[in-house]
Amino acid sequence: MEFVGTNEDEKYMKDAYRQAKKAYALGEVPIGCVIVHEGKAIGRGYNRRNTDKSTLAHAEITAIKRASKVIGDWRLEECTMYVTLEPCQMCAGAIVQARIPRVVMACMNPKAGCGGSVLNILDMPQFNHQVETVRGVMEEECSALLKTFFKELRIRNKLEKEVTEKI
């Protein structure tokens, strides 16, 4: 199910974008996430896989952990998640498991996304929970940040390779 975003969606996606910029500042893939309950952000996260040396250090997983602590339950049934990039299979599975009813995504991930690109784990009738999705909120800004990051990463990798070859 896909619905149109609202002004409130843009407000919270800006918060998720700020989280993504924190990841960017660490040299991490700039992905940010915010979980909102009753008009209040209760869980935030940003990508820290390299920093934490953990496969699990995705923005969505961190935000889910933090929101669950605030709510006092693993079920986040009255929450909305805002994420700057379509969730991967692990994060999409965690969203379904947490019973989050609504996810707002900025941009899609055609190589690894599981909220509609490669798979749609968020809306599989075989599971006991399906997630309402909204796509494209602040897509241009979030996509530009990711493109800039990967362009800079390719340049860095090329320079490092050249230095290594000279040694």
GROMACS elastic network, one bead per residue, 0.5 to 0.9 nm:
[ bonds ]
;  ai    aj funct       b0    kb
    1   123     6  0.71143   500
    1   130     6  0.86715   500
    1   131     6  0.74237   500
    1   132     6  0.52520   500
    1   133     6  0.58873   500
    1   134     6  0.81258   500
    2   132     6  0.62504   500
    2   134     6  0.51910   500
    2   135     6  0.71527   500
    3   132     6  0.73999   500
    3   133     6  0.63314   500
    3   134     6  0.50383   500
    3   135     6  0.77153   500
    4   133     6  0.88276   500
    4   134     6  0.59460   500
    4   135     6  0.76096   500
    4   136     6  0.87543   500
    4   137     6  0.87108   500
    5     8     6  0.80131   500
    5     9     6  0.57457   500
    5    10     6  0.74837   500
    5   104     6  0.76325   500
    5   134     6  0.60292   500
    5   135     6  0.75871   500
    5   136     6  0.80533   500
    5   137     6  0.64062   500
    6    10     6  0.65917   500
    6    11     6  0.88166   500
    6   137     6  0.85889   500
    7    10     6  0.51273   500
    7    11     6  0.63455   500
    7    12     6  0.89177   500
    8    12     6  0.64076   500
    8    13     6  0.85049   500
    8    39     6  0.88949   500
    9    12     6  0.54040   500
    9    13     6  0.60027   500
    9    14     6  0.86057   500
    9    82     6  0.76960   500
    9   104     6  0.72521   500
    9   137     6  0.71553   500
   10    14     6  0.61333   500
   10    15     6  0.87499   500
   10   137     6  0.62335   500
   10   138     6  0.68106   500
   11    14     6  0.53615   500
   11    15     6  0.68425   500
   12    16     6  0.64017   500
   12    17     6  0.86087   500
   12    34     6  0.70385   500
   12    35     6  0.85679   500
   12    36     6  0.79472   500
   12    41     6  0.79898   500
   12    81     6  0.89636   500
   12    82     6  0.66269   500
   13    17     6  0.60344   500
   13    18     6  0.85675   500
   13    32     6  0.88669   500
   13    33     6  0.80502   500
   13    34     6  0.76097   500
   13    82     6  0.56848   500
   13    83     6  0.69629   500
   13    84     6  0.71730   500
   13   104     6  0.79374   500
   13   105     6  0.82491   500
   13   106     6  0.75257   500
   13   137     6  0.71067   500
   13   138     6  0.69925   500
   14    18     6  0.62817   500
   14    19     6  0.87190   500
   14   138     6  0.77985   500
   15    18     6  0.50890   500
   15    19     6  0.64812   500
   15    20     6  0.88055   500
   15    32     6  0.82446   500
   15    33     6  0.79248   500
   15    34     6  0.68355   500
   15    41     6  0.88871   500
   15    44     6  0.86796   500
   15    82     6  0.85772   500
   16    20     6  0.63052   500
   16    21     6  0.87738   500
   16    31     6  0.79745   500
   16    34     6  0.53035   500
   16    35     6  0.89400   500
   16    44     6  0.75729   500
   16    45     6  0.80579   500
   16    46     6  0.81817   500
   16    82     6  0.63571   500
   16    83     6  0.60705   500
   16    84     6  0.63648   500
   17    21     6  0.63258   500
   17    22     6  0.88260   500
   17    30     6  0.84826   500
   17    31     6  0.75932   500
   17    32     6  0.58004   500
   17    33     6  0.77102   500
   17    83     6  0.80971   500
   17    84     6  0.63518   500
   17   138     6  0.87034   500
   17   141     6  0.83002   500
   17   142     6  0.67749   500
   18    21     6  0.50915   500
   18    22     6  0.66194   500
   18    32     6  0.71699   500
   19    22     6  0.51500   500
   19    23     6  0.67500   500
   19    24     6  0.88532   500
   19    30     6  0.80531   500
   19    31     6  0.71977   500
   19    33     6  0.66169   500
   19    34     6  0.80757   500
   19    44     6  0.73648   500
   19    45     6  0.64624   500
   19    46     6  0.53929   500
   19    47     6  0.85562   500
   19    59     6  0.84702   500
   20    23     6  0.51455   500
   20    24     6  0.62898   500
   20    25     6  0.87556   500
   20    28     6  0.88986   500
   20    29     6  0.80055   500
   20    33     6  0.75454   500
   20    45     6  0.83675   500
   20    46     6  0.56971   500
   20    47     6  0.73057   500
   20    59     6  0.84082   500
   20    84     6  0.73009   500
   20   142     6  0.83838   500
   20   145     6  0.85051   500
   21    25     6  0.61587   500
   21    26     6  0.87273   500
   21    30     6  0.60039   500
   21    31     6  0.77805   500
   21    32     6  0.76229   500
   21    46     6  0.84252   500
   21   145     6  0.81344   500
   22    25     6  0.51206   500
   22    26     6  0.65890   500
   22    27     6  0.89274   500
   22    28     6  0.85190   500
   22    30     6  0.74453   500
   22    31     6  0.88031   500
   22    32     6  0.81547   500
   22    46     6  0.69451   500
   22    47     6  0.85147   500
   23    26     6  0.51790   500
   23    27     6  0.64532   500
   23    29     6  0.63579   500
   23    31     6  0.66952   500
   23    32     6  0.75159   500
   23    46     6  0.57147   500
   23    47     6  0.55585   500
   23    48     6  0.65916   500
   24    27     6  0.50529   500
   24    28     6  0.52341   500
   24    29     6  0.61579   500
   24    31     6  0.80985   500
   24    47     6  0.86603   500
   24   145     6  0.84027   500
   24   146     6  0.88164   500
   24   149     6  0.71809   500
   25    28     6  0.73217   500
   25    30     6  0.84262   500
   26    29     6  0.87772   500
   26    30     6  0.89873   500
   26    48     6  0.80440   500
   26    51     6  0.75457   500
   27    30     6  0.81152   500
   27    50     6  0.85170   500
   27    51     6  0.86161   500
   27   149     6  0.82418   500
   27   153     6  0.87125   500
   28    31     6  0.82662   500
   28    46     6  0.88923   500
   28    47     6  0.63436   500
   28    48     6  0.62809   500
   28    49     6  0.73841   500
   28    50     6  0.67652   500
   28    51     6  0.76392   500
   28   149     6  0.85190   500
   29    47     6  0.64614   500
   29    48     6  0.82077   500
   29    49     6  0.87365   500
   29   146     6  0.71285   500
   29   149     6  0.69497   500
   29   150     6  0.79902   500
   30    46     6  0.73923   500
   30    47     6  0.65543   500
   30    84     6  0.83649   500
   30    85     6  0.89350   500
   30   142     6  0.85350   500
   30   145     6  0.70473   500
   30   146     6  0.61548   500
   30   149     6  0.73232   500
   31    45     6  0.85570   500
   31    46     6  0.56654   500
   31    47     6  0.55189   500
   31    58     6  0.80577   500
   31    59     6  0.63216   500
   31    60     6  0.88827   500
   31    83     6  0.72947   500
   31    84     6  0.56626   500
   31    85     6  0.62748   500
   31   142     6  0.84264   500
   31   146     6  0.80870   500
   32    44     6  0.77192   500
   32    45     6  0.58939   500
   32    47     6  0.66140   500
   32    58     6  0.86815   500
   32    59     6  0.54475   500
   32    60     6  0.76407   500
   32    82     6  0.82189   500
   32    83     6  0.57756   500
   32    84     6  0.55963   500
   32    85     6  0.78380   500
   33    43     6  0.80849   500
   33    44     6  0.56521   500
   33    45     6  0.52173   500
   33    46     6  0.61531   500
   33    47     6  0.88153   500
   33    59     6  0.54459   500
   33    60     6  0.56946   500
   33    62     6  0.84791   500
   33    63     6  0.63991   500
   33    81     6  0.70135   500
   33    82     6  0.54769   500
   33    84     6  0.66005   500
   33    85     6  0.87967   500
   34    41     6  0.64810   500
   34    42     6  0.75986   500
   34    43     6  0.56607   500
   34    45     6  0.65735   500
   34    46     6  0.88990   500
   34    59     6  0.84870   500
   34    60     6  0.78864   500
   34    63     6  0.62755   500
   34    64     6  0.88125   500
   34    80     6  0.83097   500
   34    81     6  0.58111   500
   34    82     6  0.51521   500
   34    83     6  0.66129   500
   35    40     6  0.83701   500
   35    41     6  0.56839   500
   35    42     6  0.58596   500
   35    44     6  0.63889   500
   35    45     6  0.89548   500
   35    60     6  0.86824   500
   35    63     6  0.64417   500
   35    64     6  0.73416   500
   35    66     6  0.89439   500
   35    67     6  0.66916   500
   35    79     6  0.64706   500
   35    80     6  0.56207   500
   35    82     6  0.62182   500
   35    83     6  0.86972   500
   36    39     6  0.61229   500
   36    40     6  0.52872   500
   36    42     6  0.56903   500
   36    43     6  0.71345   500
   36    67     6  0.83211   500
   36    78     6  0.86140   500
   36    79     6  0.54079   500
   36    80     6  0.52358   500
   36    81     6  0.64092   500
   36    82     6  0.80114   500
   37    40     6  0.53613   500
   37    41     6  0.64182   500
   37    42     6  0.65228   500
   37    67     6  0.86778   500
   37    71     6  0.88324   500
   37    76     6  0.84834   500
   37    78     6  0.62856   500
   37    80     6  0.67435   500
   38    41     6  0.84657   500
   38    78     6  0.77053   500
   38    79     6  0.74761   500
   41    44     6  0.73952   500
   41    67     6  0.84747   500
   42    63     6  0.81859   500
   42    66     6  0.71007   500
   42    67     6  0.51126   500
   42    68     6  0.85941   500
   42    69     6  0.89415   500
   42    70     6  0.64683   500
   42    71     6  0.81622   500
   43    62     6  0.77804   500
   43    64     6  0.64866   500
   43    65     6  0.75288   500
   43    68     6  0.79992   500
   43    69     6  0.87331   500
   43    70     6  0.78477   500
   44    59     6  0.75813   500
   44    60     6  0.80885   500
   44    62     6  0.69365   500
   44    64     6  0.80006   500
   44    66     6  0.69625   500
   44    67     6  0.77485   500
   45    48     6  0.88147   500
   45    57     6  0.89363   500
   45    58     6  0.76074   500
   45    60     6  0.63567   500
   45    61     6  0.75892   500
   45    62     6  0.50140   500
   45    64     6  0.83360   500
   45    66     6  0.82707   500
   46    57     6  0.81336   500
   46    58     6  0.65269   500
   46    60     6  0.74758   500
   46    62     6  0.72966   500
   46    63     6  0.79708   500
   47    50     6  0.84958   500
   47    51     6  0.87664   500
   47    57     6  0.61294   500
   47    60     6  0.82822   500
   47    62     6  0.84791   500
   48    51     6  0.50940   500
   48    52     6  0.57631   500
   48    53     6  0.78526   500
   48    54     6  0.77662   500
   48    55     6  0.89976   500
   48    56     6  0.87916   500
   48    57     6  0.52371   500
   48    58     6  0.63907   500
   48    59     6  0.74988   500
   49    52     6  0.54491   500
   49    53     6  0.54440   500
   49    54     6  0.50312   500
   49    55     6  0.57796   500
   49    56     6  0.69737   500
   49    58     6  0.64950   500
   50    54     6  0.68635   500
   50    55     6  0.84251   500
   50    57     6  0.83829   500
   51    54     6  0.79704   500
   51    57     6  0.87298   500
   52    55     6  0.86227   500
   52    57     6  0.68426   500
   53    56     6  0.88858   500
   53    57     6  0.80044   500
   54    57     6  0.54430   500
   54    58     6  0.86667   500
   55    58     6  0.74652   500
   56    61     6  0.69199   500
   56    62     6  0.84170   500
   56    90     6  0.84694   500
   57    60     6  0.84454   500
   57    61     6  0.66948   500
   57    62     6  0.66030   500
   58    61     6  0.54190   500
   58    62     6  0.63758   500
   58    63     6  0.86986   500
   58    91     6  0.76732   500
   59    62     6  0.53665   500
   59    63     6  0.61960   500
   59    64     6  0.86503   500
   59    83     6  0.80149   500
   59    91     6  0.87505   500
   60    63     6  0.50990   500
   60    64     6  0.60381   500
   60    65     6  0.86045   500
   60    81     6  0.82618   500
   60    82     6  0.89117   500
   60    83     6  0.73338   500
   60    87     6  0.76969   500
   60    91     6  0.61409   500
   60    92     6  0.87860   500
   60    94     6  0.83438   500
   60    95     6  0.81634   500
   61    64     6  0.50936   500
   61    65     6  0.62104   500
   61    66     6  0.86747   500
   61    90     6  0.87179   500
   61    91     6  0.64395   500
   61    94     6  0.72654   500
   61    95     6  0.86243   500
   62    65     6  0.52022   500
   62    66     6  0.62713   500
   62    67     6  0.86128   500
   63    66     6  0.51505   500
   63    67     6  0.59930   500
   63    68     6  0.84431   500
   63    81     6  0.86849   500
   64    67     6  0.51273   500
   64    68     6  0.59684   500
   64    69     6  0.86018   500
   64    74     6  0.84130   500
   64    76     6  0.82115   500
   64    81     6  0.88568   500
   64    94     6  0.81649   500
   64    95     6  0.80195   500
   64    98     6  0.77683   500
   65    68     6  0.52303   500
   65    69     6  0.64037   500
   65    70     6  0.89224   500
   65    74     6  0.82615   500
   66    69     6  0.52200   500
   66    70     6  0.64986   500
   66    71     6  0.88132   500
   67    70     6  0.51238   500
   67    71     6  0.61388   500
   67    72     6  0.82834   500
   67    73     6  0.87231   500
   67    74     6  0.86276   500
   67    76     6  0.76541   500
   68    71     6  0.51036   500
   68    72     6  0.56126   500
   68    73     6  0.53058   500
   68    74     6  0.52528   500
   68    75     6  0.72001   500
   68    76     6  0.68596   500
   68    98     6  0.87300   500
   69    72     6  0.50058   500
   69    73     6  0.68959   500
   69    74     6  0.81173   500
   70    73     6  0.81135   500
   71    74     6  0.80032   500
   71    75     6  0.83844   500
   71    76     6  0.75514   500
   72    75     6  0.87248   500
   73    76     6  0.72407   500
   74    97     6  0.85659   500
   74    98     6  0.59688   500
   74    99     6  0.85697   500
   75    78     6  0.86095   500
   75    97     6  0.78671   500
   75    99     6  0.57207   500
   75   100     6  0.74526   500
   76    79     6  0.55919   500
   76    80     6  0.85015   500
   76    95     6  0.88529   500
   76    98     6  0.55436   500
   76    99     6  0.57217   500
   76   100     6  0.52275   500
   76   101     6  0.80087   500
   77    80     6  0.86635   500
   77    98     6  0.73576   500
   77    99     6  0.52648   500
   77   100     6  0.51475   500
   77   101     6  0.60523   500
   78    99     6  0.86335   500
   78   100     6  0.69844   500
   78   101     6  0.68755   500
   78   102     6  0.87074   500
   79    99     6  0.88597   500
   79   100     6  0.58978   500
   79   101     6  0.66883   500
   79   102     6  0.70590   500
   79   103     6  0.88703   500
   80   100     6  0.65550   500
   80   101     6  0.66755   500
   80   103     6  0.57178   500
   80   104     6  0.74461   500
   81    95     6  0.86713   500
   81   100     6  0.73577   500
   81   101     6  0.85988   500
   81   102     6  0.63932   500
   81   104     6  0.60964   500
   81   105     6  0.83518   500
   82   102     6  0.87434   500
   82   103     6  0.59448   500
   82   105     6  0.60563   500
   82   106     6  0.80089   500
   83    86     6  0.69686   500
   83    87     6  0.77294   500
   83   103     6  0.75561   500
   83   104     6  0.63124   500
   83   105     6  0.50798   500
   83   106     6  0.64814   500
   83   107     6  0.86622   500
   84    87     6  0.88967   500
   84   104     6  0.84045   500
   84   105     6  0.57187   500
   84   107     6  0.63077   500
   84   108     6  0.87811   500
   84   137     6  0.86453   500
   84   138     6  0.81590   500
   84   139     6  0.78410   500
   84   142     6  0.59426   500
   84   143     6  0.82619   500
   85    88     6  0.88724   500
   85   105     6  0.59764   500
   85   106     6  0.57696   500
   85   107     6  0.50277   500
   85   108     6  0.59123   500
   85   109     6  0.65994   500
   85   113     6  0.82290   500
   85   139     6  0.87842   500
   85   142     6  0.76007   500
   85   143     6  0.81849   500
   86    92     6  0.86709   500
   86   104     6  0.88198   500
   86   105     6  0.57292   500
   86   106     6  0.72868   500
   86   107     6  0.61055   500
   86   109     6  0.55940   500
   86   110     6  0.88815   500
   86   112     6  0.84273   500
   86   113     6  0.53790   500
   86   114     6  0.69513   500
   86   115     6  0.59402   500
   86   116     6  0.81106   500
   86   117     6  0.82436   500
   86   135     6  0.85872   500
   87    90     6  0.77664   500
   87    91     6  0.54636   500
   87    92     6  0.54783   500
   87    95     6  0.89771   500
   87   105     6  0.83032   500
   87   108     6  0.84844   500
   87   109     6  0.79219   500
   87   112     6  0.80981   500
   87   113     6  0.55677   500
   87   114     6  0.58515   500
   87   115     6  0.61148   500
   88    91     6  0.53664   500
   88    92     6  0.59281   500
   88    93     6  0.84364   500
   88   109     6  0.83175   500
   88   112     6  0.57991   500
   88   114     6  0.51684   500
   88   115     6  0.75929   500
   89    92     6  0.51134   500
   89    93     6  0.60084   500
   89    94     6  0.85632   500
   89   112     6  0.76535   500
   89   113     6  0.70052   500
   89   114     6  0.52372   500
   89   115     6  0.82737   500
   89   119     6  0.81275   500
   89   120     6  0.88479   500
   89   121     6  0.72218   500
   90    93     6  0.51995   500
   90    94     6  0.62654   500
   90    95     6  0.87370   500
   90   114     6  0.86601   500
   91    95     6  0.61239   500
   91    96     6  0.86498   500
   91   114     6  0.84473   500
   92    95     6  0.50557   500
   92    96     6  0.63556   500
   92    97     6  0.86242   500
   92   113     6  0.86813   500
   92   114     6  0.61992   500
   92   115     6  0.66946   500
   92   120     6  0.83001   500
   92   121     6  0.60385   500
   92   122     6  0.60856   500
   93    96     6  0.51688   500
   93    97     6  0.61049   500
   93    98     6  0.85645   500
   93   114     6  0.88107   500
   93   121     6  0.67060   500
   93   122     6  0.75522   500
   94    98     6  0.59567   500
   94    99     6  0.84837   500
   95    98     6  0.51285   500
   95    99     6  0.62614   500
   95   100     6  0.56762   500
   95   101     6  0.85344   500
   95   103     6  0.85411   500
   95   122     6  0.75803   500
   95   131     6  0.82594   500
   96    99     6  0.50709   500
   96   100     6  0.63959   500
   96   101     6  0.82899   500
   96   121     6  0.78605   500
   96   122     6  0.63757   500
   96   123     6  0.89330   500
   96   127     6  0.81897   500
   96   128     6  0.84955   500
   96   129     6  0.60713   500
   96   130     6  0.68773   500
   96   131     6  0.71519   500
   97   100     6  0.78912   500
   97   129     6  0.79336   500
   98   101     6  0.89355   500
   99   129     6  0.64590   500
   99   130     6  0.81374   500
   99   131     6  0.80018   500
  100   103     6  0.74575   500
  100   129     6  0.86604   500
  100   130     6  0.87097   500
  100   131     6  0.68360   500
  100   132     6  0.89635   500
  101   129     6  0.81500   500
  101   130     6  0.71943   500
  101   132     6  0.60620   500
  101   133     6  0.86428   500
  102   130     6  0.89250   500
  102   131     6  0.54009   500
  102   133     6  0.57762   500
  102   134     6  0.78792   500
  103   122     6  0.88675   500
  103   131     6  0.68826   500
  103   132     6  0.63481   500
  103   134     6  0.63816   500
  103   135     6  0.85579   500
  104   132     6  0.85007   500
  104   133     6  0.57739   500
  104   135     6  0.59794   500
  104   136     6  0.81140   500
  104   137     6  0.71876   500
  105   108     6  0.73652   500
  105   115     6  0.87931   500
  105   133     6  0.74747   500
  105   134     6  0.61067   500
  105   136     6  0.62761   500
  105   137     6  0.64606   500
  105   138     6  0.85874   500
  105   139     6  0.80765   500
  106   134     6  0.84132   500
  106   135     6  0.58782   500
  106   138     6  0.53872   500
  106   140     6  0.80533   500
  106   141     6  0.85185   500
  106   142     6  0.64209   500
  106   143     6  0.78539   500
  107   135     6  0.67995   500
  107   136     6  0.56833   500
  107   137     6  0.76843   500
  107   138     6  0.78785   500
  107   140     6  0.78820   500
  107   142     6  0.67985   500
  107   143     6  0.62468   500
  108   113     6  0.66415   500
  108   115     6  0.80821   500
  108   116     6  0.79216   500
  108   117     6  0.67637   500
  108   135     6  0.77154   500
  108   136     6  0.79947   500
  108   139     6  0.84681   500
  108   143     6  0.87498   500
  109   112     6  0.56715   500
  109   114     6  0.81727   500
  109   115     6  0.87336   500
  109   116     6  0.87885   500
  109   117     6  0.63875   500
  109   118     6  0.81118   500
  110   113     6  0.58791   500
  110   114     6  0.89712   500
  110   116     6  0.87267   500
  110   117     6  0.51549   500
  110   118     6  0.62748   500
  111   117     6  0.76373   500
  111   118     6  0.67963   500
  112   117     6  0.74133   500
  112   118     6  0.61288   500
  112   119     6  0.84818   500
  113   116     6  0.66915   500
  113   117     6  0.51719   500
  113   118     6  0.54889   500
  113   119     6  0.67875   500
  113   120     6  0.80309   500
  114   117     6  0.59830   500
  114   118     6  0.56530   500
  114   121     6  0.56701   500
  114   122     6  0.73420   500
  115   118     6  0.78224   500
  115   119     6  0.63539   500
  115   121     6  0.60330   500
  115   122     6  0.55956   500
  115   123     6  0.77757   500
  115   133     6  0.80325   500
  116   119     6  0.53910   500
  116   121     6  0.77140   500
  116   122     6  0.79033   500
  116   123     6  0.84245   500
  117   120     6  0.68711   500
  119   122     6  0.86550   500
  120   123     6  0.56967   500
  120   124     6  0.65887   500
  121   124     6  0.55055   500
  121   127     6  0.85753   500
  121   130     6  0.83287   500
  121   131     6  0.88984   500
  122   127     6  0.89362   500
  122   129     6  0.80555   500
  122   130     6  0.56181   500
  122   131     6  0.51780   500
  122   132     6  0.78379   500
  122   133     6  0.80275   500
  123   126     6  0.87862   500
  123   127     6  0.81913   500
  123   129     6  0.78401   500
  123   131     6  0.57600   500
  123   132     6  0.76739   500
  123   133     6  0.86674   500
  124   127     6  0.58283   500
  124   128     6  0.86369   500
  124   129     6  0.80574   500
  124   130     6  0.64399   500
  124   131     6  0.88865   500
  125   128     6  0.72371   500
  125   129     6  0.77540   500
  125   130     6  0.69763   500
  126   129     6  0.86044   500
  127   130     6  0.70793   500
  134   137     6  0.75350   500
  135   139     6  0.80755   500
  136   140     6  0.81688   500
  137   140     6  0.84573   500
  138   141     6  0.56276   500
  138   142     6  0.62965   500
  138   143     6  0.84645   500
  139   142     6  0.53606   500
  139   143     6  0.58062   500
  139   144     6  0.83644   500
  140   143     6  0.51977   500
  140   144     6  0.59876   500
  140   145     6  0.86480   500
  141   144     6  0.51729   500
  141   145     6  0.63240   500
  141   146     6  0.88176   500
  142   145     6  0.52078   500
  142   146     6  0.64047   500
  142   147     6  0.87128   500
  143   146     6  0.51749   500
  143   147     6  0.61366   500
  143   148     6  0.85922   500
  144   147     6  0.50440   500
  144   148     6  0.60434   500
  144   149     6  0.85098   500
  145   148     6  0.51880   500
  145   149     6  0.61731   500
  145   150     6  0.87676   500
  146   149     6  0.50769   500
  146   150     6  0.62732   500
  146   151     6  0.85563   500
  147   150     6  0.52852   500
  147   151     6  0.60456   500
  147   152     6  0.85645   500
  148   151     6  0.51091   500
  148   152     6  0.61307   500
  148   153     6  0.84876   500
  149   152     6  0.52446   500
  149   153     6  0.60831   500
  149   154     6  0.87278   500
  150   154     6  0.61305   500
  150   155     6  0.86069   500
  151   154     6  0.52860   500
  151   155     6  0.64493   500
  151   156     6  0.87588   500
  152   155     6  0.51020   500
  152   156     6  0.61146   500
  152   157     6  0.85500   500
  153   156     6  0.50083   500
  153   157     6  0.60064   500
  153   158     6  0.84544   500
  154   157     6  0.51157   500
  154   158     6  0.60737   500
  154   159     6  0.86142   500
  155   158     6  0.50977   500
  155   159     6  0.61910   500
  155   160     6  0.86096   500
  156   159     6  0.51629   500
  156   160     6  0.61060   500
  156   161     6  0.85478   500
  157   160     6  0.50915   500
  157   161     6  0.61001   500
  157   162     6  0.86147   500
  158   161     6  0.51296   500
  158   162     6  0.62457   500
  158   163     6  0.87345   500
  159   162     6  0.50862   500
  159   163     6  0.62340   500
  159   164     6  0.86083   500
  160   163     6  0.51305   500
  160   164     6  0.61107   500
  160   165     6  0.85907   500
  161   164     6  0.50755   500
  161   165     6  0.61183   500
  161   166     6  0.86947   500
  162   165     6  0.51572   500
  162   166     6  0.63812   500
  162   167     6  0.89585   500
  163   166     6  0.52329   500
  163   167     6  0.65800   500
  164   167     6  0.53280   500
